[in-house]
Amino acid sequence: MSNLQGKFALVTGAGRGIGAATAKKLTDAGARVLVNDLDADVAQQVADELPGAIAYPADLTELDAGDRLVEAGIEAFGGLDIIVNNAGYIWHSAIHNMSDEQWDAMLDIHVSAQFRVLRAYGRWLRGNADSSSHVRKVVNISSTMGLHGGATQLAYSAGKAAVVGLTRTLAKEWGRFNVTVNAVAFGAIDTRLTSPYETEPNISMVKGQPRKVGLSHQQIEQASLASPLGRIGTAEDAANAIYLMCAPESNWITGEVILASGGVRS
Ligand SMILES: NC(=O)c1ccc[n+]([C@@H]2O[C@H](COP(=O)([O-])OP(=O)(O)OC[C@H]3O[C@@H](n4cnc5c(N)ncnc54)[C@H](O)[C@@H]3O)[C@@H](O)[C@H]2O)c1
């Protein structure tokens, strides 16, 4: 399959999990990928394994990171055809225990970081896009939590819901540049965010602070049982859904939220 031959893509949070699987999927389809992650070592490892890929470590919560990242992609490739806004993490608690820092951190990474990458891309697009047959793609990552809510996931859910507004608005603004803008909302996907923390505590470093991520065995079992398919998704399942919104076959689909949840609808 090489239907993304000659395309240049930026994938954020591509050092592991869904982002890494997406970088691989897009590369397998012929694209060259700028691999961003907060963690330089994993970004480099992923880029080293993918022909034509380049690592660009950056913390997207830094105010100028979106500008630097988009600039790096344009400098390296001469342009960007695909943006996958994927970087993120979880930091949950019930509202009465939720600090301002926690609330701000979730909105910062899940919506402000996407906004700043897309603003930088939009500035470049204005001078470089045309309404010819060259279709460009933006895929923003949301979650079933953003569509349906999730107990103890207030800030995360609010951030992922905001991604829907961002997506639908830019689909309207950027149609004239021939850019499709869609969101993919995932149900539970098997990455370190959902791996069992009883056996192997997973730590995500956030601004130098360790944050425990993961789910209990019971939560993982519940998520599997909730799906008519009887399992949670793999990172490859997730990457396949993102790929669909990057492929030319989705050129007439824009402003949509694609639910990739193994059939879970609540
Ligand atoms: N795993 C799930 O069940 C699930 C479900 C719905 C949505 N999502 C979303 O999918 C996306 C990917 O999550 P994942 O499950 O692959 O998690 P993951 O932890 O495996 O990968 C996320 C990557 O994002 C990077 N990242 C985090 N903060 C960053 C920052 N400030 N700047 C740059 N990179 C940063 C991390 O270093 C990590 O490598 C997230 O937006 C997440 O909210 C995941």
Ligand as a Chemical Component Dictionary entry (heavy atoms), coordinates in Angstrom:
data_LIG
# 
_chem_comp.id                   LIG 
_chem_comp.type                 NON-POLYMER 
_chem_comp.pdbx_formal_charge   0 
_chem_comp.three_letter_code    LIG 
# 
loop_
_chem_comp_atom.comp_id 
_chem_comp_atom.atom_id 
_chem_comp_atom.alt_atom_id 
_chem_comp_atom.type_symbol 
_chem_comp_atom.charge 
_chem_comp_atom.model_Cartn_x 
_chem_comp_atom.model_Cartn_y 
_chem_comp_atom.model_Cartn_z 
_chem_comp_atom.pdbx_ordinal 
LIG N1  N1  N 0  -5.049 4.745  25.278 1  
LIG C1  C1  C 0  -6.332 5.026  25.303 2  
LIG O1  O1  O 0  -7.165 4.238  25.779 3  
LIG C2  C2  C 0  -6.844 6.322  24.728 4  
LIG C3  C3  C 0  -8.232 6.485  24.585 5  
LIG C4  C4  C 0  -8.718 7.677  24.056 6  
LIG C5  C5  C 0  -7.844 8.664  23.665 7  
LIG N2  N2  N 1  -6.491 8.488  23.827 8  
LIG C6  C6  C 0  -5.610 9.575  23.423 9  
LIG O2  O2  O 0  -4.657 9.104  22.489 10 
LIG C7  C7  C 0  -3.482 9.905  22.572 11 
LIG C8  C8  C 0  -2.262 9.009  22.672 12 
LIG O3  O3  O 0  -2.302 8.290  23.905 13 
LIG P1  P1  P 0  -1.607 6.859  24.119 14 
LIG O4  O4  O 0  -2.636 5.997  24.709 15 
LIG O5  O5  O -1 -0.901 6.433  22.888 16 
LIG O6  O6  O 0  -0.584 7.239  25.286 17 
LIG P2  P2  P 0  0.993  6.998  25.427 18 
LIG O7  O7  O 0  1.352  7.459  26.780 19 
LIG O8  O8  O 0  1.344  5.603  25.044 20 
LIG O9  O9  O 0  1.603  7.965  24.323 21 
LIG C9  C9  C 0  1.419  9.365  24.378 22 
LIG C10 C10 C 0  2.712  10.060 23.994 23 
LIG O10 O10 O 0  2.486  11.486 24.084 24 
LIG C11 C11 C 0  3.652  12.078 24.604 25 
LIG N3  N3  N 0  3.391  13.370 25.232 26 
LIG C12 C12 C 0  2.716  13.612 26.391 27 
LIG N4  N4  N 0  2.766  14.917 26.694 28 
LIG C13 C13 C 0  3.465  15.514 25.691 29 
LIG C14 C14 C 0  3.868  16.850 25.443 30 
LIG N5  N5  N 0  3.603  17.836 26.313 31 
LIG N6  N6  N 0  4.580  17.123 24.322 32 
LIG C15 C15 C 0  4.899  16.137 23.448 33 
LIG N7  N7  N 0  4.553  14.844 23.651 34 
LIG C16 C16 C 0  3.862  14.546 24.758 35 
LIG C17 C17 C 0  4.170  11.068 25.646 36 
LIG O11 O11 O 0  5.544  11.278 25.948 37 
LIG C18 C18 C 0  3.866  9.738  24.962 38 
LIG O12 O12 O 0  4.992  9.227  24.272 39 
LIG C19 C19 C 0  -3.686 10.841 23.768 40 
LIG O13 O13 O 0  -4.114 12.108 23.304 41 
LIG C20 C20 C 0  -4.773 10.152 24.559 42 
LIG O14 O14 O 0  -5.506 11.044 25.351 43 
LIG C21 C21 C 0  -5.970 7.329  24.329 44 
# 
loop_
_chem_comp_bond.comp_id 
_chem_comp_bond.atom_id_1 
_chem_comp_bond.atom_id_2 
_chem_comp_bond.value_order 
_chem_comp_bond.pdbx_ordinal 
LIG N1  C1  SING 1  
LIG C1  O1  DOUB 2  
LIG C1  C2  SING 3  
LIG C2  C3  SING 4  
LIG C2  C21 DOUB 5  
LIG C3  C4  DOUB 6  
LIG C4  C5  SING 7  
LIG C5  N2  DOUB 8  
LIG N2  C6  SING 9  
LIG N2  C21 SING 10 
LIG C6  O2  SING 11 
LIG C6  C20 SING 12 
LIG O2  C7  SING 13 
LIG C7  C8  SING 14 
LIG C7  C19 SING 15 
LIG C8  O3  SING 16 
LIG O3  P1  SING 17 
LIG P1  O4  DOUB 18 
LIG P1  O5  SING 19 
LIG P1  O6  SING 20 
LIG O6  P2  SING 21 
LIG P2  O7  DOUB 22 
LIG P2  O8  SING 23 
LIG P2  O9  SING 24 
LIG O9  C9  SING 25 
LIG C9  C10 SING 26 
LIG C10 O10 SING 27 
LIG C10 C18 SING 28 
LIG O10 C11 SING 29 
LIG C11 N3  SING 30 
LIG C11 C17 SING 31 
LIG N3  C12 SING 32 
LIG N3  C16 SING 33 
LIG C12 N4  DOUB 34 
LIG N4  C13 SING 35 
LIG C13 C14 SING 36 
LIG C13 C16 DOUB 37 
LIG C14 N5  SING 38 
LIG C14 N6  DOUB 39 
LIG N6  C15 SING 40 
LIG C15 N7  DOUB 41 
LIG N7  C16 SING 42 
LIG C17 O11 SING 43 
LIG C17 C18 SING 44 
LIG C18 O12 SING 45 
LIG C19 O13 SING 46 
LIG C19 C20 SING 47 
LIG C20 O14 SING 48 
# 
